[in-house]
Amino acid sequence: MELKVIDYSDMYFSSLPPARSGKFIQVMSEDSEYLVLSPRELSVFHANIAERFFSSMGIRGQYNHKRDSYRIAHPSWEILGGGHWELDEETGALTLSGTSMAYGRFLSTGLAQKVAKARPGLRVIIKS
């Protein structure tokens, strides 16, 4: 299964800084896997990323009462987890770490290789 990397940074920055960071979620459907990055200024909660991503796919969901979790009721989609990211385009390093309070820790097994294949030249560092 091929991984697709989506970066919402251009939705926030008028000119992309070479070093930026934020939160991410890892999402899977029956035939696709996504790593969805969002700058911290655009997404206070991982749920904000989930809502934006699924809305763009035409899939409805619902926030919990605290609005810190967004759930969908779609049998072929699943949020695998989330965390934090830092990208330094000058060195070509993407660091993934942490855990989402709403969705748990992302699935790191094989993720560095999948991201490197999706974005050649990007070196992925996964911290525990």
N, C-alpha and C positions, 0 to 999 in steps of 0.2 A: 504494500500500500504506500503510495507516494504522499509525502508530507507537503503541505502548502503553507508558506509563511506569509502572514498578513500583518502589516505594520500600519497602525493608524496615526503614526507621528505626523504625517502630512496634513491630517485634519486639524492639528493644533498649531504646528509651527508654519510660519510663512516661508521660512528658509530653514531647511533641516540642519541642525547642529551636528557636527561629526561625532560628538559624544552626547548620548542621551540615555534615559532610563525610564522605567515604569513597571507596570504589572502585565502579566500575561495569563491566558488560559490555554489549555490544550483540549481540543475538541475532536471527536471522531464520529463519523457516520458509517454506514455499511460499506462504503467504498472510498472514503476520503479521511485524511487526518489533517488537522490544522493547528498551527501555533499562531495565536493571535496576540500581537504585541500592541500595547497602548501606553502613551506617555502618562506619567503619574498625574500630570496636571489635567488630563482629559478624563481620567478614570479613578475616582476616589476609591471605589470598590471593584473587585473582580466582577461583580454582578453587572456593573456598567458596561464592561467589555462584552459579557455574554449577551446582554440586551441588544447592544449595537450589532454584534455579529449575527445573531439569529434573526433580527429584524431585517438585515440586509439579505438574508436567505429566504425571507418570506415566512418565517416560522414564529409563531406567537408564543409568548411566555408570560410569566407573572412574577413580580417582585414579592418578597415576603413583607410583613408589616413594618420591619425596620429598614427595608429597601437595601439590605446588604447581601441579599441572595436573589438570584433570578433563576427560575425553574421553567423548563419546557416540558410539555407532555407530548413528545414525539418519539415513537418507538425506534426510529433508526438513528437518532442522534444522542450523544452522551458527552457531558463535560467530564474529562478524565482528571482534571486537577488544574492547579495554577501556581503562580509564584511571582518572582520579581526578575527583571532583566536589566542588563546594562550593555550598551553597544558602543564600541569605540571603532568607528569606521577607519580611522587612521592606522590602527594596528590590525584591523579586521577581526576583532575579538567580540564575541557575544557571550556574556556570562548569564547563566540561568541559575536561580537559587530560590530558597524560601518555600513557603507553603501558603496557599489560599485558605483563609478562615472559612470561606463558604464551600469550597470544592475540594479541599485537601491538597496534598502534594502531587505535583505532576509526575508522569511516568517517565523516568529518566533513561531507562534501558533502551539503548539504540537511538536515542533522540539526537545526540550529537552527530551521528552519521547521517541521519535523515535530514537534519538542517543543513549540513555541509553539502549534501546532494542537491537540495532545493536552492541553496544559495552558495554556489561555488566560490571559493576564496575566503569564506567566513569560517573562522576557527571558533568552535563552541567549547566553552568551559562550564562544566556543571559542578556547582558547589552543594554540599549537603547541608 
